[in-house]
Amino acid sequence: MQLSTEAIVEAIERASASAGTDERAVGAVVYPLVEAHGVDAVLVELRANRADPLVASALAYAVQFSDLSLADVFSADEIVAAALNFLLTVHTPGWGESRESRVIDELRHGHWAWSALFDHQPGQRNDLDDDEHFQLVLALIARAPSRNEILWMIGDGPLAHAAGDEARFAEIQERAKSDPKLALTWRLNEVDWPYGSL
């Protein structure tokens, strides 16, 4: 396949119709490109055009074949904005009405960023180091609307995962004393909202 943004986007759109997941759709396109052209060439092409959400998804996937982290190729603002886009879009009317539309919806709305934050486990080699991850989660909470369903997803996912580290857990508790939104995010996780009451 030609190493061009247009060809990559078209190939991802085609793959999304049958891949089953957004990661498989992107992998079906990016992995052969890395094999054919090398990861550095693929990263250069994708980085230059990452404003396109499908290209951003491909870039996030390609990073795993390099020694870079997501924070080396995306700014903190880009990661937080993409993750927030996903949180604000998922479960809205029309979201993922079919398996195929769910895959393309995830590709178009920043699922790559949300996955990087959600899947992070302290002390393991991830797309982000522990400090990068924690700072991004705090920034996501700060930018997210004060809606329980959004804050619970953050609290129950990436914030809870960050708290798996004792020092981070202590920092969360200390920061929550002067940050009401962080305190609410943690509380929603503690009571397992919407299954438990505040």
C-alpha positions in Angstrom: 0.0 0.0 0.0 1.1 3.5 -0.7 2.4 5.5 2.3 0.0 8.4 2.0 -2.6 9.9 4.3 -5.3 9.6 1.8 -4.6 5.9 1.1 -4.3 5.1 4.8 -7.7 6.8 5.6 -9.4 5.0 2.8 -7.9 1.7 3.8 -9.0 2.1 7.5 -12.5 3.0 6.4 -12.7 -0.1 4.3 -11.2 -2.3 7.1 -13.6 -0.9 9.7 -16.5 -2.5 7.9 -15.4 -6.0 8.8 -12.6 -5.8 11.4 -14.8 -6.1 14.5 -12.8 -3.6 16.6 -11.2 -0.2 15.9 -7.8 -1.7 16.9 -8.1 -4.5 14.4 -9.2 -2.1 11.6 -6.2 0.1 12.3 -3.8 -2.8 12.7 -4.9 -4.3 9.4 -3.6 -1.1 7.7 -0.7 0.0 9.9 1.1 -3.2 10.5 1.7 -4.0 6.8 2.8 -0.4 6.3 5.4 -0.7 9.1 6.6 -4.0 7.6 6.9 -2.5 4.2 8.3 1.0 5.0 9.6 0.8 8.5 8.1 2.4 11.6 10.0 5.7 11.3 8.7 6.4 7.8 5.1 5.5 8.9 5.4 7.8 12.0 6.6 10.7 9.9 3.7 10.4 7.5 1.1 10.0 10.2 2.4 12.7 12.5 2.2 15.3 9.8 -1.5 14.6 9.3 -2.7 13.6 12.8 -5.5 16.3 12.8 -7.5 13.7 10.9 -9.0 11.4 13.6 -8.5 8.2 11.6 -4.8 9.2 11.1 -4.5 9.9 14.8 -5.9 6.4 15.5 -3.3 5.0 13.2 -0.5 7.0 14.7 -1.4 5.9 18.2 -1.3 2.3 17.0 2.0 2.7 15.2 3.7 4.1 18.3 3.7 0.6 19.8 6.3 -0.5 17.2 8.7 2.3 18.2 10.6 3.3 21.4 8.4 6.4 21.7 5.4 7.0 24.0 2.2 8.7 23.0 3.4 11.8 24.8 6.3 12.0 22.3 4.0 12.2 19.3 0.9 13.9 20.7 0.7 16.9 22.9 -1.1 16.6 26.3 -3.9 18.7 24.9 -4.4 16.4 21.9 -4.6 13.3 24.1 -7.0 14.9 26.6 -9.2 16.5 23.8 -9.4 13.1 22.0 -10.3 11.2 25.2 -12.9 13.8 26.2 -14.4 13.7 22.6 -14.8 9.9 23.1 -16.4 10.3 26.6 -18.8 13.0 25.3 -19.8 11.0 22.2 -20.1 7.4 23.5 -23.7 6.4 24.2 -25.2 9.4 22.5 -28.2 8.7 20.1 -27.0 6.9 17.0 -23.7 5.8 18.5 -22.6 2.4 17.3 -26.0 1.3 16.0 -24.2 -1.7 14.4 -20.9 -3.3 14.9 -19.5 -1.6 11.8 -20.8 1.8 12.8 -19.4 1.4 16.3 -15.9 0.7 15.0 -15.9 3.8 12.7 -17.5 5.9 15.5 -14.6 4.9 17.9 -12.1 5.7 15.2 -13.6 9.1 14.5 -14.0 10.1 18.2 -10.8 9.5 20.0 -11.1 5.9 21.3 -7.3 5.6 20.9 -6.8 8.2 23.6 -9.4 6.9 26.0 -7.9 3.4 25.6 -4.4 4.6 26.4 -5.7 6.2 29.6 -8.0 3.4 30.6 -5.7 0.5 29.9 -2.7 2.0 31.7 -1.3 -0.1 34.6 1.2 1.5 37.0 4.8 0.1 36.7 4.2 -1.7 33.4 5.5 -0.6 29.9 2.5 1.2 28.5 1.8 3.8 25.9 2.5 6.4 28.6 4.8 6.5 31.7 3.1 6.6 35.1 3.6 10.4 35.6 2.5 11.2 32.0 -0.6 9.1 32.6 -1.5 10.7 35.9 -1.1 14.3 34.7 -3.3 13.5 31.7 -6.0 12.0 33.9 -6.0 15.1 36.1 -6.2 17.3 33.0 -9.1 15.2 31.7 -11.0 15.5 35.0 -10.4 19.3 35.0 -11.7 19.7 31.4 -14.6 17.2 31.7 -18.1 18.5 32.4 -19.4 17.9 35.9 -21.7 15.1 34.8 -21.7 12.0 37.0 -21.7 9.6 34.0 -18.6 11.2 32.6 -16.7 11.6 35.9 -17.6 8.0 36.9 -16.1 6.6 33.7 -12.9 8.5 34.5 -12.9 7.6 38.2 -13.8 3.9 37.7 -11.2 3.6 34.9 -8.0 5.6 34.6 -8.1 7.3 38.0 -8.7 4.0 39.8 -5.8 2.4 37.8 -3.5 5.3 38.7 -4.4 4.8 42.3 -3.1 1.2 42.1 0.2 2.9 43.0 0.3 3.7 46.8 2.0 7.1 46.3 -0.5 8.1 43.6 -3.4 7.0 45.8 -2.1 9.2 48.6 -1.6 12.1 46.1 -5.2 11.7 44.9 -6.5 11.8 48.5 -4.5 14.9 49.3 -5.4 16.7 46.0 -9.1 15.9 46.5 -9.2 17.9 49.7 -8.9 21.1 47.7 -10.3 19.9 44.3 -14.1 19.2 44.5 -14.3 17.8 41.0 -11.5 15.3 41.7 -13.1 14.4 45.0 -16.4 13.8 43.2 -14.7 11.7 40.6 -13.1 9.5 43.2 -16.3 9.3 45.2 -18.2 8.1 42.2 -15.6 5.4 41.8 -15.8 4.4 45.5 -19.6 3.9 45.5 -19.6 2.4 42.0 -22.1 4.9 40.7 -24.6 4.4 39.1 -25.0 1.1 41.0 -24.4 2.7 44.4 -25.6 6.0 45.7 -23.6 9.0 46.8 
